[in-house]
Amino acid sequence: MRLKINPLTRVEGHGGIYVEIKGKEVKDIRFEIYEGSRFFESIIKGFKYPIVPDIMRRICAICTASHSMASIRALEDALKVDISEQTELLRDLLIHGEMIESHALHVYVLSLPDYLGFPSIVEMAEKHPKEVKGALQLKKAGNMVHVALSGREVHGMNERVGGFSKIPDERELQKILEEMKKVREFAVLAVEIFSTFDIPEFPKSENLMVAVEPEEAFGYYGNRISNSENDRWEVHKYREKLKERVVEYSRAKHVFYDERPFMVGALSRISLFGNRLRGEARELYRENEDKIDESNSLTINLAQAIELVHCVERCIELLETLISREVEKEGLPKIETFESHGIACVEAPRGTLIHSYKLDEEGRVVEADVITPTAMNAANIEKDLRISALRLMEDEELERKLQLIPRAYDPCISCATHLIVKRS
Amino acid sequence: MKPKIGILGFTGCAGCQLMILNLEDELLDIFKRIKLVSFQMASSEMKDEKLDIAFVEGSITTEEQKKELEKIRKKSKILVAIGNCATLGGVQALSNGIKSSREMMKEVYGGEFWRLMDSKPLSEFVEVDFELFGCPIEKQEFLEMIRFLLRGFIPLKRDYPVCLECKLKDNECILLEKRICLGPLTVAGCGARCPSLGLECLGCRGVIEGEARLESAIKIFEDAGVSAEDVKKIFRIFSANYPDILEVKS
């Protein structure tokens, strides 16, 4: 039997699943990507560093700020740029806002319809107005952070190498603070909803978890990557740890750790660093610890819901800090260019994202490398699909159920097809 | 009868579809007034039926996409290209005319595993009834446009530059600082977002048709001490398919 699911819906970009079953054996399984390649690492060559984030953030719409921050931090690493404490706070706020926007979209708009039996939130809105309205309000609160700090919801431009071009004023921050306090209940509601579902266990299998080690508490920036086998390494050594392989049917390369597939994203973060959570997020994590099953990728949604609560709480905390210390106008620092190489990682909503740039003495890119979370997850998605196809072979709903897997990972196919420069 | 709408996408970042989903306050109201036949990003239902309006995002980079686009054109009364990829080819067109996708594929993958064409806008292959510019599109412009379209009208095109909106905002002119701002060449509609933040306009909305003169712009920038090559490099980011730029190759 051959099964082709194309296109996958309610994911960002164009992908599909191909399954070939012969007798009692899964002969072939593929997580396919049809999106045209966009050659970002090639087209960026020759551009001077200040404009690099403006092009690289176009790799992805949903995680535009993550690409922005990964490229900016890599360039700052290369050019030895120090940033102010205020910039750090604002950047932390930006990444948490992005997480809210992205998770609200994924948990409520893309995943929940599966569990409640609707094709989309449009049909869901009539019967579940509270959830749909809450989802949109939550998403909007995340977007308010994007607009105030970055300049617009998608592909903002205000965050720069060295800091921010225009510092948002206190009134704007106050407005976001009020909104965050209002939407907090909808983040909690997401945990309540997903903790009551009977999550199917067909993809259950061992997962190797990988995530950026947060600098302090629970968060999304850091310079070190950790995994569930207690291996930790500086992001500068990512090439030694993470190996890429060309997969001909897929426009995303697959990435392996020690020849094995691994998982990045909310479930990895929560299972590696969940004990660092604080506040209500911590309570909800403790209450649901037994339901968050790191061997079952379908519990990713619950992990995202807990992160939603963390993000709203963290945004409130950051906004209160920024308002109480009074935001100051700051110019961008003067930056000297020289021949250099910089690497940085950040946790994007879908997982670990790495950017690396080599610059010439004028600060122009001579070589670039980007590894996206979806490229990292691709091999793990196939692992889950294979085991599920084996278990669901006789199931009448095989097609619908298999689709749940890639959707749970929230793949970002545009991200995956940015194309990776081959190394000799 | 509610109009049947499709929201579809080709090569790009899906950011313009996302901008539609970002209309949090208006979304449910819009969905009440239309029959959404397909919205791949947000719905698992895909129906192959005739459309009153197709909103298409993304550029065309493969033969299959070209055929798919032709199919969409045939079944749609009105076809609207949304965003920089669909209207001008997107950032992925940056290497058009400089390096072929075949060369690039060999360079980066070590072989040609699938066929790609130069990234081109929709209008290269089919008739497009209206274009919404920007990377990404502006939410307000989308709302404005949909109001027109639902009443059976095609909106008018904007034919004035970002500078006009920038002046209305009382911003200091970035060109005076001798920085490359593409505002004078670029179609307005964004409220001069970048210059209002003290940043150069990168021209993500594309050049004003028949109005913009790249050659004379380059002269102005050269007088300000910026090399023609640097100006063209910036200009190419969002307008690599613009004929002027392909002629004045650096």
Interface residues (C-beta under 8 A of the other chain):
Chain A: P7 T9 R10 V11 E12 G13 H14 Y34 E35 G36 S37 R38 F39 F40 E41 S42 I43 G46 F47 I51 D54 I55 R58 I59 C60 A61 I62 T64 L105 V109 L110 P113 P119 S120 I121 V122 A125 V132 L136 Q137 K139 K140 N143 G151 R152 E153 V154 H155 M157 N158 R160 S165 K166 V246 E248 R251 Q403 S414 L419 I420 V421 K422
Chain B: G9 F10 T11 G12 C13 A14 G15 C16 L18 M19 L21 N22 E24 D25 L27 L28 F31 L36 F39 Q40 M41 A42 S43 S44 E45 M46 S59 T61 T62 E64 Q65 G90 V91 Q92 L94 S95 K99 S101 M104 M105 E107 V108 Y109 G110 F113 W114 L116 S119 C135 P136 K139 R193 C194 L197 G198 L199 L202 C204 K233 I234 I237
